């Protein structure tokens, strides 16, 4: 017996763009956990990438102190595990 697989490209694109709330919520939650684990001065930015195909979130240094914490102690780099 053969199984037929129906592939819905538009649904996959909606998932990647974050139009389905659960995916967007998960990505943002992970980014906020990383920012919190890194310490004060780290912030989250999110949106759809330039190509318009994928939702993304980024954690960045928003203050001089956060930049120093990353440069001296790798605060953000060590906080990556918080996204798991």
ZADO-1210 file (C-alpha; in nm, 4 decimals, padded with zeros to 6 digits):
<atoms>
<atom x="00.0000" y="00.0000" z="00.0000" code="UNK" pos="1"/>
<atom x="00.1335" y="00.3417" z="-00.0944" code="UNK" pos="2"/>
<atom x="00.0946" y="00.6502" z="00.1155" code="UNK" pos="3"/>
<atom x="00.0328" y="00.9773" z="-00.0574" code="UNK" pos="4"/>
<atom x="00.2012" y="01.2817" z="00.0942" code="UNK" pos="5"/>
<atom x="00.0451" y="01.6169" z="00.0189" code="UNK" pos="6"/>
<atom x="00.2893" y="01.9034" z="00.0538" code="UNK" pos="7"/>
<atom x="00.1408" y="02.2453" z="00.1295" code="UNK" pos="8"/>
<atom x="00.4111" y="02.4981" z="00.0384" code="UNK" pos="9"/>
<atom x="00.2070" y="02.7981" z="00.1495" code="UNK" pos="10"/>
<atom x="00.1632" y="02.6525" z="00.4991" code="UNK" pos="11"/>
<atom x="00.5380" y="02.5938" z="00.5260" code="UNK" pos="12"/>
<atom x="00.6048" y="02.9522" z="00.4172" code="UNK" pos="13"/>
<atom x="00.3588" y="03.0810" z="00.6782" code="UNK" pos="14"/>
<atom x="00.5401" y="02.8796" z="00.9458" code="UNK" pos="15"/>
<atom x="00.8795" y="03.0185" z="00.8430" code="UNK" pos="16"/>
<atom x="00.7535" y="03.3764" z="00.8330" code="UNK" pos="17"/>
<atom x="00.6107" y="03.3370" z="01.1824" code="UNK" pos="18"/>
<atom x="00.2536" y="03.3946" z="01.0752" code="UNK" pos="19"/>
<atom x="00.1453" y="03.0996" z="01.2853" code="UNK" pos="20"/>
<atom x="00.1640" y="03.2342" z="01.6392" code="UNK" pos="21"/>
<atom x="00.3216" y="02.9367" z="01.8133" code="UNK" pos="22"/>
<atom x="00.6416" y="02.9510" z="01.6071" code="UNK" pos="23"/>
<atom x="00.6846" y="03.3255" z="01.6550" code="UNK" pos="24"/>
<atom x="00.6128" y="03.2909" z="02.0272" code="UNK" pos="25"/>
<atom x="00.8722" y="03.0159" z="02.0645" code="UNK" pos="26"/>
<atom x="01.1433" y="03.2080" z="01.8776" code="UNK" pos="27"/>
<atom x="01.0817" y="03.5238" z="02.0802" code="UNK" pos="28"/>
<atom x="01.0717" y="03.3320" z="02.4100" code="UNK" pos="29"/>
<atom x="01.4074" y="03.1726" z="02.3331" code="UNK" pos="30"/>
<atom x="01.5630" y="03.5095" z="02.2452" code="UNK" pos="31"/>
<atom x="01.4317" y="03.6687" z="02.5637" code="UNK" pos="32"/>
<atom x="01.5689" y="03.3787" z="02.7721" code="UNK" pos="33"/>
<atom x="01.9129" y="03.4295" z="02.6164" code="UNK" pos="34"/>
<atom x="01.8990" y="03.8052" z="02.6819" code="UNK" pos="35"/>
<atom x="01.7968" y="03.7471" z="03.0444" code="UNK" pos="36"/>
<atom x="02.0703" y="03.4883" z="03.0951" code="UNK" pos="37"/>
<atom x="02.3317" y="03.7219" z="02.9461" code="UNK" pos="38"/>
<atom x="02.2498" y="03.9910" z="03.2010" code="UNK" pos="39"/>
<atom x="02.1517" y="04.3570" z="03.1988" code="UNK" pos="40"/>
<atom x="02.2082" y="04.5621" z="02.8864" code="UNK" pos="41"/>
<atom x="02.1191" y="04.2919" z="02.6342" code="UNK" pos="42"/>
<atom x="01.8092" y="04.3433" z="02.4214" code="UNK" pos="43"/>
<atom x="01.6048" y="04.1506" z="02.1631" code="UNK" pos="44"/>
<atom x="01.5198" y="04.2546" z="01.8091" code="UNK" pos="45"/>
<atom x="01.2938" y="04.0509" z="01.5839" code="UNK" pos="46"/>
<atom x="01.1243" y="04.0585" z="01.2486" code="UNK" pos="47"/>
<atom x="01.1157" y="03.8989" z="00.9076" code="UNK" pos="48"/>
<atom x="01.4501" y="03.8787" z="00.7277" code="UNK" pos="49"/>
<atom x="01.5085" y="04.0875" z="00.4165" code="UNK" pos="50"/>
<atom x="01.4153" y="03.8072" z="00.1792" code="UNK" pos="51"/>
<atom x="01.0737" y="03.7956" z="00.3472" code="UNK" pos="52"/>
<atom x="01.0889" y="03.4203" z="00.3886" code="UNK" pos="53"/>
<atom x="01.1803" y="03.3669" z="00.7524" code="UNK" pos="54"/>
<atom x="01.1055" y="03.5121" z="01.0971" code="UNK" pos="55"/>
<atom x="01.4106" y="03.5712" z="01.3134" code="UNK" pos="56"/>
<atom x="01.5113" y="03.7119" z="01.6501" code="UNK" pos="57"/>
<atom x="01.8502" y="03.8474" z="01.7572" code="UNK" pos="58"/>
<atom x="01.9990" y="03.9325" z="02.0951" code="UNK" pos="59"/>
<atom x="02.2340" y="04.2286" z="02.0929" code="UNK" pos="60"/>
<atom x="02.4253" y="04.4532" z="02.3293" code="UNK" pos="61"/>
<atom x="02.2284" y="04.7691" z="02.3994" code="UNK" pos="62"/>
<atom x="02.4711" y="04.9371" z="02.6425" code="UNK" pos="63"/>
<atom x="02.8417" y="04.9926" z="02.6772" code="UNK" pos="64"/>
<atom x="02.8420" y="04.7733" z="02.9903" code="UNK" pos="65"/>
<atom x="02.6886" y="04.4853" z="02.7967" code="UNK" pos="66"/>
<atom x="02.9514" y="04.5226" z="02.5238" code="UNK" pos="67"/>
<atom x="03.2227" y="04.5127" z="02.7883" code="UNK" pos="68"/>
<atom x="03.0632" y="04.2058" z="02.9496" code="UNK" pos="69"/>
<atom x="03.0675" y="04.0256" z="02.6149" code="UNK" pos="70"/>
<atom x="03.4219" y="04.1374" z="02.5329" code="UNK" pos="71"/>
<atom x="03.5674" y="04.0505" z="02.8745" code="UNK" pos="72"/>
<atom x="03.3608" y="03.7527" z="02.9876" code="UNK" pos="73"/>
<atom x="03.1676" y="03.6289" z="02.6828" code="UNK" pos="74"/>
<atom x="02.8376" y="03.6914" z="02.8636" code="UNK" pos="75"/>
<atom x="02.6208" y="03.6593" z="02.5524" code="UNK" pos="76"/>
<atom x="02.8159" y="03.3706" z="02.4059" code="UNK" pos="77"/>
<atom x="02.7808" y="03.1705" z="02.7274" code="UNK" pos="78"/>
<atom x="02.4082" y="03.2491" z="02.7470" code="UNK" pos="79"/>
<atom x="02.3284" y="03.0702" z="02.4189" code="UNK" pos="80"/>
<atom x="02.2339" y="02.7501" z="02.6034" code="UNK" pos="81"/>
<atom x="01.9348" y="02.9329" z="02.7534" code="UNK" pos="82"/>
<atom x="01.7671" y="02.9020" z="02.4128" code="UNK" pos="83"/>
<atom x="01.7491" y="02.5225" z="02.4372" code="UNK" pos="84"/>
</atoms>
